[in-house]
Amino acid sequence: MKCVSYTRTLPWKNHQGELTIAEQNQRIAAYLAEHKELDLLKKYSDRKNDEKARTAFDQMTDDGVERKFDCIILASMYYCGPDFPAARQAIKETLYAAGIDLIVLDEGLDTRTASRKEVEDYFEAKRCEMHAEIMFAWRRKQGAGFRLTSSVPFGYIRRNGESNMIKDEEVAPYLSEAFSRYASGQKMRDIAKWLNEQGVEPPMRHKKRILGKSYDAESDQWTTDMLRCLFRNPTYTGAAANGSRQIIAENCHEPYITKEQFYAFPCNMREGENKISIRKSYKKPNPLAKHIVCTCGYALCWHKDKKTEEELFYCRHCRAHKENGKDLKVPSATIYKKVMDALELEHLEEEKLAAAIQQGAGRKVIEAVRAEKSVQMKSVLAELNMEQFRRVPLYESYMADEITKEQYCAELLDYEEAHRKLNEQLTEIMEDTLIWERALSLRNPWIQQMAQYKAPEELDRNFVKKYIEQVTVTLLGNGQAEISLTMKTDEWKKMLGQIEMGDTDDGKKE
């Protein structure tokens, strides 16, 4: 097997026990000495001073896409590209997806023998590990009083050259009073009226004036919506929060209100859950909304019978689905069950195909595709060579005054257009080859998606959005229906139809 190695220094991480490039090469050489089936073709290496230039990792990625090698050996995943998250993504989504195997010595990963789930778990663990390190550093800085975002909430300012926030003394007394009034039970509209009477600028107008920047200034009057945004922002408890109002770190700056008072506010007492429950009792959401259609092409209507409270589907457009002038209606539970049954069949089919691929099914198809594409590439390359030879005599004819300048320019444009089209054909052939290799392997997106399939207790919206593109229903009499599923990755599933299930080779790995 043709393989390459990749080594680098660690510009992003400085920890004890960091390996030099020479030490990484020694580990890789020791591994190769024990595995004679691996033939090292090239060594790729990046150093700290290579960060702004085109890196060896970039070149390795390009060479891998062109299938110049079959396997990459790393001392550790941490020694992988100048930008670790991007490098991890490039290896997983580009190289591994293109059929390039990966051997990571420190972690003991060898995709040649590892199962698909083991590889997925490994990459996910690395992603989580990196995310945890980033969040640790972020929390540490937040806990030390640093605010990492550029925006500063109303009521706070940041002095020049300082990262931590302090109270804006110009508006602090009024804001403190507003929090106190709301905590004592006063309504937002009354607080807004009081702030307007005091002549306090609304947040954006205040920000525009003190910073001197061209913000789109809001109304010059306080509104209940402005106050609601303030009263629901945990930053005023002294905590650092993200855009979703999730607390990242506490005690980062001087608070306006205690944490206990904040969560006692009416707008923060989970009244939203009560409203949602009331809404759901009135109308249960349809998990198949925008995904379920009749065979006539129109979306099926969801209906709840007022007398029986039974949930039903029907088509108001299709005349074939009417009985005695009335719309045929099928219980939602019937369709939901049929959808779940169809998904389960898809899952079983995926397991069968995945097992066959592991045993070598599809190898002959891939080899046939490669042979066909190779012939096509040679044909296009031959045409490219012919076009290149055409340019020289054209220029010579022009210099010898055998053709006019206008004729020369016209012929040159024809040449450039033909050259462009041939290059596009060449690119399409190479991309099509990679698509087929991916489709007839365990990296097929349909296989990967159905491998993650976990049947919920009942059909829900998130589940449908993840797996299903469309549900087509043929309504029958007596509350029955026939359905067909179109999966999110249905085109990839169709390509697996080329596999002959009986054609396997247990001695080879796909």
N, C-alpha and C positions, 0 to 999 in steps of 0.2 A: 504493500500500500504506500502510495506517495504521500509524504507528510512534510510539514514545515513547522518551525518553532517560532514563538514570539516571546521576546523579553523586553523589559523596560525598567527604568527607575520609577520611583513613586513621587511625583511632584505634589500630589494631593494629600498624601498621608505620610507622616514621619513617626514611625513607631519602632520600638526596640525589636531587634531581630529582622530588620529589613534586609532582603537579599540583594546583593549587587548583581549586575548583569552576568558577570563571570560565574557567580554562584548558581544563578538560575540555569545557565548553560551546562554547568556540571551536573545538576540534577537531571536535566533533560537527556544529557549524554549517557548517564548511568541507566536511565529508563530504556533508552534505545538499545543499549548493549544487551539488555535482557529480553528485548522484543525484536528479534531479527526480521519479523515480517514487515516492519516499518522502515522505509527508505527515506532518509532526510534529504530533501531537495534544496531547501533554502532556509536561512535564518533571518528573521525580521526583528529589528531592534529599534527602540526609541529611547532617547535621553531627554533630560529636562529642557535642554535648549532647543528641542525639536517641536515644542508645543505650538508655536505660531506658524510653523511651516507645514507643508504636506508631510504627514507622518508615515512611518513604515506600516502602521496599522491600517491606514487608508489603502496603501498599495496592496497589502495582504488581502483586504476585503475585495478589492477589484480583481485580484488574481484568483480568489476563491470563487467569485461569481463566474469567471471564465473557465472554472474547473481545471486549473493548472495543477491542483493538488487535491487530495482526498481527506486530509486530516490535519488538525492543528494541535500542537502540544504546548501547554502552558505550565509553568511552575505553580501558579496560583491564579485564580480569577481576578485577584486584586492587581496582578501585573498584566493588565489587559487594556491597552489604549490610554491616551492622555486624559480622556473623559470617561470615567468608569461607567456611569449609567448608560451613556450613548454606546460605549463599546460592548457592554453586555447585551444591549438591544440589537446591535449589528450582528453579533455572533448568533443570537437566538433567532431573530427574524429574517436575516439575510443568508448567512453562511450555513447554519444548521438546516434552515428551510430549503436551501439549494442542494442539500445532500452531503455537506461537509461535516465530518465527524469531529468531535472535540475530546481531548484528553487533558484533564486538569489533575496534576500530580498530588498536590497537597490535599485536595478534597476527595481524591480517589474516584473522580468521575471519568468514565469511558463510555461515550455514547454508542460505541460499536456493540457493546454488550448490555448496556442499561436499557430498561424498558422505557416506553414512552412516558409513563407516569413519573418514573424516577427522574427523567430529564426535566420534565415540567416542574416537578417539586424542587429540583435543584435551582433552576433559574428563578423561581418564585422566592425561594429562601434567600438567594443573593439580593433580589430586589428589596425584600423586606429588611435585610441586614443593612443595606446602604441607606434606606429610608430612615431606619432607626438611628444611624449615626448622624445623619443630617439633622433630624429632629432633636437629638440630644444636644448638638451644638447650638441649635436655634433656641431651645429652652434655656440653656445655660446663659446665653446672652440676654434673653428676655428676663430671666431671674435676676440678673445683675443690674437690671434697670434700663437696658437698651431696648429701643423700639426699632425694629428692622424695616418696617414699612415707612414710606415717605409721608403718608397722610397722618394728620393729627386731628383727633376729634374736637368738636366745639367745646370750649372750656379749658383747653390745654394749649400750651405753646412749647416750642422747642427753641432754646437759645442757639445762636450761631456756634457751630463747632461742638455741640453737645448732642448726644443721642437720646438721653432720657427726657421725658416730658415733665413740665411743671404746670401748675395752675395758671390760667390767664386771669390776672387780678382785675382786669377791666370788666369781665363778665362773671367771675367766680361767685360774688355775692348773690347775684340774680339767679344763677344756675342752682346754687345750693338751696336757695329759697324755693325754687320750682320743684326740686326733688323733695323737699320737706313738705310742701303743700300736697303733692301727689301721694306721699306716704301717709298723710293725715286723712286722705279720702277725698280731697278736692278734685273735681272733674277737669279733664284736659282742656276743654274749651274755656273754662274759667281761668285756668293758669295761662293759657295763650292770651286771653284778654288782658290779664294783669301785666304780662311781659310787654304787650303792645302799649299799654298805658304808661309803662316805665320808660318807653323809648329804647328798649333793648333790640339791637339788630339781630335778625335771623341768622342762622349759621353761615350760609354761603355769602351773604352780604358782608358779614363781619370778616370772613376769611378773605374776601376780595379786597377789602379796605386795608387790613393789616399786612397782607402779603404783597399787595400791589400787582396781582396777577389778573389776567383777563378771564376769570371764571364767569360762566353764565349765571348771573345773579338771580336768585329766586325772588319770590314776592317779598315786599318790604314789611309784611305782616306775618306774625307767628300763626301757625295753624296746628291743629291737633295731630296731623301726620308728622310734622317736624318734631313735636314733643314725643310722640310714640317711638320714633327712631332713637331718641336720646334715652328714654326710659327703658328701652329694651336692649341697650348696649352695655354689656358687662364691663367694658373698659372703665366706667365710672365707679366701679368697686375697687379700683387699683390694679386690676388684672390686665394682662395682655391677651387680646382676643383676635381671632382671624375674621375673615369676611362673613363666615357663617355663624358668628357670635359664639364660637367655641373657645373656651378659656385655654390658653397655651401655658401661661405661667401666672402666678399670683404675686401680689405685693411688689409690683414693678414701679408704681408711682403713687402719689398722694390721691386718696379716693375722695369722691363727693358723697358717697353713701355706703353703708355697710352691705356685705353680701347677703345678710339675713333680710335687710329691708328691701334690697333689690328683688329677691325672689318672692317677697310678699306683695309686690306690686300686682295690681289686677291684670296688667298686660303680660305678666310673666308667670302667672299661676296655672299654666297649662289649660287655660280655658279653651284653647284651640282644639284640644282632644274632645271636649264636650261638644263643640260645634260639629266636629267631624262625625262623632257618633250619631248626632241628630240627623245629619245629612245622609249618612249611610242607612239609617232606619227608614228614611223616606224613599231613597232610591239606591239600591246596591249597584256599584259600578260594573259595567260589562268588561271582563278581562280581554275579550276578543275584539273590542272596539277598534275600527279601522283595519282589522285583519280578517274579517269574515265577510264573504261575498256569496251571492247566489250564482248558480250556473249561468244565469242571464247576464251577469257582470255587475249588477247593482249590489250595494251593501245590504246585508240583512238588517232588519229592524229588531231592536230589543224591546220587549213589552212585558209589563207585569199586570196580570189579571187582578182587577180590584176585588173580585169576589173570592177567588181561591188563593190570591197572592202568589200564584205560580209564575215563574219567569219563563218567557217564551221568545222564540225567534220566528220571524216571518218575512216574506218578500212582498212589498206592496206594488212592485212593478211587473212581476212575471205572471202572465195569465195562466201558464201551465201549472202554477202552484196555487190554484184556486179550486175550491170544491163547493158546488152549489152557490157560486157567486161570492163565497167567503174565502179569505186568505187561509192557506194551510199554515198551522202553527205547530212548531216542534218545541218541546220543553228544553230549556237551556241546559239542564242537567244531562239530558241525553246527548247533546252535541259535545258538552265538555268531556263526558266520559269517552266518547268516540275519539276525540282529539288526544286524550291521554293514552288510549289504547294504540292509536296510530303512532304516537311518539315512542311508546314502548317497543313497537315493532321496528321502528327506525333504529332504536338503541341496540336491539338484538342483531339486526342486520349489520350494524357497525362492528359489533364484537366479532361476528363471523368473518367479515372482510378483513378486519385488523389481524385476526389470527392467521388468515390465509396469506396476507402480505408478509407477516413475520416468517412464514414458512417458505417464502420466495415467490409467491404468486405475483404476477405482474412484471417479473424480471424480463421475460421474453418480449413483452410489449414495450418496455422501456428501451431495450436494446434495439428493437425494430424502429422505434421513434428516433433514437440517436442516429441510426444508420440512415434513415430517410432525411433527417435534418442535415446530416453531414453532406449528403449528396446535394441538397439544396444550397448549402453554404458554399460548396465548391463551385457550383454553377454560377452563383452570384459573384464570387470572388473572381472567376474567370471573366465575367462580363466587366467587372471593375478594372481588371488589367487591360482589357481591350479598350475601354474608354480612356484610360491613361495614355495608351499608345496613340490614340486618336488626337490628343491635344498637341503633341509635338509637331506632326506634319501640318496641322492646321496653322500653327504659329509660323512655321517655315514658309508656307504658301502666302501668308500675309506679308512677311518680310520680303519675299521675292516679288511682291506686287501682283501676284497671280489672282488674289481676291481683294476686294475693297475692305475698308475699315468697317463699314456697315455689315458686310457679309461675315467678316471675322467676328464681330461682336455678337451677331445673331447665332453663329455656329458655337461660340463660346458659351452663350447662355443655354443652348441646347445641351452642350456637354455638361455644364454644371447641374442642370436640372436632372439629367440622366444619372449623374454621379450621386446626387442627393437621394433619388428614389432607390437606387441600388443599396446605398448605405442604410436606408430605412428598412428595406427588405432583409438585410443582414441582421439588423437589430431585432426585427420581429421574429426571425427564425431562432435566434439565440434565446429570446424571451419565451417563445413557445416551447422550446426544449426544456427550459427550467420549469415551466408550468406543468408540463406532462410528467417530469420527474417528481415534482411535488405531489401531483394528483395521484400518482400510482405508488405512493409511499405512505408511511404512517404520519407524515406531515400534512396530509390532505386536510384542509380546514373542516370538511364535513366530519371526518373521523375524529378530529380533535374536539370539535364542538359536541358531538354525541357522546364522546368519552367522558365529558363533564356532566352529562345528563343525570339529574337527580329529580325524580318525580316528587312534586310537592303533594301535600295532603289534598289540596284543591287547586284548580287552575287560577292563577293570579296574573296581573298585568305585567309584572317584571319578567315572569317566566315566559310569557308569550313573546315579549319583545326580544328576549334572548335567543329563542329557538325558531320561531315561526315567522315566515314572510307572509303567508296567506293561507286561509282555510276556505276551501270551496265546498259549498253544501248543495246537495240536491234534495229538496224537500219531498217526502213521500207522504202518503196518507197514514192515518192511524198513529200520528205522532212519531214517525220514524224518519230517518234521514241517512243519506250516504255522504261521506266526506272524503276529501283528498287534501293532503298537506303539501305545501310548498315551503321547504326549509330555507333558512337564511343562506345556507351554503349548498343549495340544490344543484347548481351548476357543477360544483366539485364532485358531488355524488354521481352525477351522470357520467363523468369521466371514468369512474370506477367500473362502469359497465364493460370496459375493455378487458377486465381481468377474467381469466379462465380459472375457475375455482379448483379444477383438478390438476392444474399445471403448477406444481410447487417443487421447490428444491430446498430440502431441509438443511443442506450443508452451507447455505449462503444466507446472508443477512441483507435485507432491503434497506 
